Every structure is written in C-alpha cells, then in structure tokens.
Amino acid sequence: MLAIVLPVVLPQPQAELRLFSDGWGAASFMAGEVCSPDDAGGLAAPDAVLPKPAARADAGDRALLVLRYLAWGLMVPVLLPALALQRRVREQQALLLVATLYGLAPAWFQSTLNPGFVALRQALAEFWLARWPMQPSDFAWLDGLSFAAWMTAGAAIGAAVCAVLTAAGRLAGCDRRALARSLLPLAGVLLVLGLTQPTALYLRGEGLALDWLPSARAALLAAGLCWTSWLGARVIGAAPRAGWPGRAAAFALWLLPVALACLHVWAMYFHWVSRYSV
C-alpha cells in the first residue's frame, strides 16, 4: 500500500525525464518576450528561439520513476483485479461488481478519450455561459460537474446491466447472481486493460516498441470472452424450469453486457488510439 501511495504524495519528476535514457524533450524553447507586447506596442523578436539543455534524470528522479512504474504500472493492475475478484467478493457482491466493472470503470477509463465527454463538457459550458458569466475559477467547477455527470451516466449503465441480468434470470429461471458471476472473467479483462494503459504509456515513453500490444490485447479479450461465454451458457443451460425459448431469450439478454464490453475495448484500444494514447 505504501508503494502505491508514495508516488502520489512525493514530488513528481519532470515530464521529460526517462528511467533508462536521457536526452528527451525539446532541444530549444521560445523566449517569453516574443509573446508579450513591448513598450512600443510591437513584438520583441531578437533571438526568440533559445537552446534548451537536454533532460537528465538524477538518482532521486530515477528512484521516483522506478516507484511509479512498479506501483501504477505493475502492482495496481495485478492487485486491484485480484482483490476485486477474490472468491468471497465474487460470491457475495457479484451484482455490485458487475455494475461497477461494466458501468463505472469503463466510464472512468473513457473520460480521457471519449469524444462524448468533450461534447458533454462543451454543452455544460454553453448552458453555463447562456445564464451566468464564467470566471477563470469556475473552470474547476465545470470540470467537476462534467466528470460527475459522466460518472453518473456510467452508474446508470451499470444499473441497466443489473436490470438486464435480473430479466434474464427470470426468463431462464436461474439466479441472477449466478449470471452476474459468469460475467466476471470478461469484467476482469476490462479492468486489467484499463489499468495497464498507463503502463503502456510509460513503456512507450521509454522508447520501447509496442507493435505487439494490439495483438496481446485482442488475445486477452478473446480469452475473457470465451471464458465468460462458457460460464454464461452453462448457467443458462442448466436452468431447470425454462424451456429452450426462455433460455434463448435469456441468453440474448445476457449477451447485451458482453457486447457492451467488447464495444468498449474496441473503442478504447483500437479506435481512439493516437499519439497521446496507446
């Protein structure tokens, strides 16, 4: 726990510093005078572009980078899914886990990439400006309201997934908690992929080639999808009171959150990739 908390409270190393190599970052910078009017009303232009020393990490910076990589790049993606999916939690809180991992967690991961979040923030800003003047200090409130509304939508999706499982359980005549537990392997894949995205960014920042990463993600998704589908088919197929029409309808409903999870993975890790995201 200490290794996870320390990278948050300790001073952060410069963004241009790297663990295994030096010399990253811009080699020059723009003099500030060219961006400000001078006394005569013109722009000062002499020697506007100045050389900049290459970024070099000292021993303290490298220690902080190692701690951050170990905590957020390795420990969190391993420990958090292990804690969330332990047997006691799976048995007692299956529906809550599904609502969280199929609703809130994807909303959290998508908040940095989904164009819908940008559109939501823009709509709230226009609503605000149409009624009140906006001060510079109000942007923090705008960001907070946008994020709260976004996460509320994620919670609503999680609740809808639970409602779908309840309906499927009634159609098939089986326990909705058993249906929820059948979705947990794919939910674990969603969590691992989301938590290892910063790890991939760290590795790319260190200059490592990540051409293998899409294939690894696709293989992990396929494994989770096969495992979840097998569990879901076994639970619904073993329902004692439902005939095949009820089982087929229940399985179709059960597939909705599975399709939602696959859509999330495709958008996050195959569609919205750019120079800022891996």
N, C-alpha and C positions, 0 to 999 in steps of 0.2 A: 504493500500500500504506500509505503514511504517513497519508493521509486517512482510511483505514479504521480504523487502529489508534488514532489520536489521540482520536476520540470515546469510546473505551473507557477510556483512561488519564487523560484530563483530567477535572477536576471537572465533575459533571453539573449543568446548570441546574435550577432548581426546576421541579417538575412542572407548576405552574400558569402558567409563563411561555410566551408565544407569540412567534413571529417577527414577524408582521405586525400584531399588535394587542395592546393592553394591557387591563387591567381584568378579566381572567379570574379564576376561583376564587371561593371563598366570601367573602361580604361580612361575615361575623361568625364567631365561634368561641365554644366553651363554656369557661368558666373551669374550670381544673383542680380547684378546691376543691370543686365540686359532685360530683365523682366520688370524693372521699375522705372518710372519716368524720372529724368534728371531735372535739375533746376531750370534748364532752358526749355523744358517741355518735350525734348526728344528722347531717344533711347541711347544709352551708353553702349558703344559697340567694340571698344578695343579689347582684343584677346578674350573674346567671350567664352571660348572653349578652352578649359584648363585641364592639364593632365591629372589623373587620379591614381594613387598607389593601388596596387592590386590587394585584394582582401587576403589577409593571412591570419589563420587561427592560432592562438597560443594554447598552452596546455590547459588552462581553465576553460577556454571555449570548446576545446575538443572533448573535455570531460562532460560538459553540459550537453554537447551533441550526442555523445555515447548514451548518456542517461535518457535523453529524449527519445532516441531511436529504440532503446531497449524497452522503455515504458510504453510509449504510444505506438511504436512500430511493431513490437513483438508481444509484450505482456498483455496489453489490453485486448488485442484481437484473439488471444488464446484464453485468458482468464475469464473475460466477461461472458462469452458464449458458454464456457464450462460451468460458470455459476448459474447462468440463466436456465440452462437445460439439464441441470442435475435432476436425479430421479425424484426427489421429494417435491421439487418445484413443478416438475412435469405432471406429477400425479395430482397435486392439489390446486395448482394455479394454471392449468392448461389454457383455459379461455382467456385469462388475463395476459398470458404470454403471447398468444396468437394476436390479440387485439393490439398489443404493444409492438410486436415484431412485424406485423403486416400493416399497421397503420402509422403509429408514431415514429418508429425507426426509419421507414422509408421517407416520411415527410422530413425528418431531421437530415438525412443524407442528401435529399434532393434540394434542400433550401439554398445550397450554394450553386446549383447548376440548372435547376428547372426554370425555363423562361416564364412559367406561370407565376412563380414567386416575384419575379421582376414586374410582371403585369399587375399583380396584387398590390405591390408597394406603390406603383405608379397610380393606380386607381385610388388608393387611400390618400396619396399626396394631392391628387386633383380634388378629392372630396374636401380635404382639409383647406386647401387654398381657396376653394369656392366659398368658404364660410368664415375663415379666420386668417389673418396674416401669419406667416410662418417665420419664426426667428431661428437663428442658427442652432440654438439649444434644443429646438423642437425636433431636429432630425433624429435624435436618440429616441424620442417618444415614437416617432414614425416607424423607425426600425423595430422597436419593441412591439408596437401594435401589429405590424405586418407579420412578424415572426409568430406572435400569439395567435393571430387569425390562421396562419398557415398550419401551425401545430394543432389547432382546434379542428381544422379540416382533416388532418391525419388521424386524430382521435375518432372523428366521425366515421372515417373509413374503417378503422379497427372495430368500432361498434357494429358497422354493417357486416363485416366479416363474421362476427359472432352471431348476428341475426341469421345470416345465411347458413351457418353451421347448425343453428337451432332448427331451422326449417328442414334442412337435410336430415337431421336426426329424427324428426317427426315422420318424414316421408319413409325413411328406411326402418324406423322402429328401433333405433340404436341410440346409445348415449352420445350426446353432443360433445362431452369431454373426450371421449374416445376419438371422435372425428377431429377435435382440436389437436390432440396428441399426434395424430397422423400427419398434421401439417408442420410439426416442429422441425423435422430434418431440413426441409426447404427454408424454414424461418432461420435456422442456424446458418445456412448458406448466405442468406441476405445479410445477417449480422456480420459474418466473417468478411464478406466482400466489402461492406461499408466501412468496417474498422480497419481493414488493411489498405484502403485507398491512400491515407496519409503515408503508410509505409512505402507504397509505390512512388509517391511524390518524393519522399526522402531519397529513395534509390535512384530515381531519375536525376534528382538534383546532384547526386554524387557522380553522375556521368555514366551510370550503368545502362546497358541496352535492355529494354523491356519488350522486345518484339514477341517474346513468348507469353506475355501476360494475358492477352485476349484468349489464347487457346487454353491457358490454365483456368481462367475464369469460366469459360464455356464448359470445360470438363467438370469443374466443381458444381456448376449449375446442373449439368446433366446427371451427376451422381445424386445430388439432393432431390432432383425431380423424380428420378427413378425410385429412390427410397420412399419418398412421400407418396408417390402413386401406388406403390406396392402396399404400403400400410393402409391407405385410404380404401383401396379395392378390397383388402382383406376385412377391414372393419365393416364396410357396407355389404360385402358379400356374405358375411356371417350373420347378418341381421335375421332373427328368427321369424318375425311376424310379417315381413314385407314380401310381396311378390316381385317378379322381375320389373314390372313397370315402376313400382315405387322405388326400387333400388336404382333403376336407370335415372329416374328424376333426381334422386338424392345425389347420385354420383355427378350428374350435370351441375347441380348446385355447388357441390364440394369443389368442382374444378374451377369455379369463379375466382376464389382467392389464389389458387395456383396460377391461373392466367395473369392475375394482377401482379404476382411476384415476378413472373417471367417478363412482363412488360417493364417493371421497374428495373430489372437487371439489364435488359436490352437498352433502355434509355440512358441509364447511368453509366454503363461501362462499354457501350458500343456505339451510342448515338451522340451523346453530349460530350464526347472526348475532345480535347483541344490542347493548346499549349499550356493551359492552366489546370488541366485535369488529365489524369491518366486512367 
